[in-house]
Amino acid sequence: MQWNRLERTINKICLQNLNATMNIKKGCMKTEILELMEKRRLAKNEPTTYRQLQNSIKGKIKLGKEEWIEELCEEMENLDSKHEVFNMHKKLREVG
């Protein structure tokens, strides 16, 4: 009885205070890709759908990674042209 009440209270507080969003660890991983990954996980028992989702995920990851690297290179070149060595190295540490 008390345990159920405690569990409901904890769940209620968690829902109010915590975000339900997914963490994106790398800049190249977009929410669209994460959503496709979730769909792929749910389509485990359907081989054709799973394979189609897998191929589209691979393609989107490659494109996302290329865009992300291009963006980082532009930022680094921009900082280098402004002679902002400190910020350039700070950005480099964030990536690595």
C-alpha positions, 0 to 999 in steps of 0.5 A, a space after each residue: 500500500 505505502 510502496 504504491 503510493 511512494 511509487 506514484 509520487 516519485 513517478 509524478 515528480 519525475 514526469 513534472 521535472 524531467 525532460 522526456 527528450 532523447 539525449 543527442 551525444 554527437 552533433 551529427 545525430 539528429 532527432 530524425 535519425 533517433 526516431 528512425 532508430 526507434 521505428 527500426 527497433 519496433 520493426 524487429 520481427 519484420 525483416 523487409 521493413 527492418 532492412 529498409 529502415 536500416 539502409 535509410 538510417 545508414 544513409 542519413 547518418 553518413 549525410 549528417 556526419 558530413 554536414 556536421 564535419 563541414 560545419 565544424 571545419 567552417 567554424 574552425 577556419 572562421 576562428 583561425 582567420 580571426 586569430 582566436 586561438 583560445 576559442 579554436 582550441 576550446 572547440 577542438 576539445 569539445 569535438 574530441 
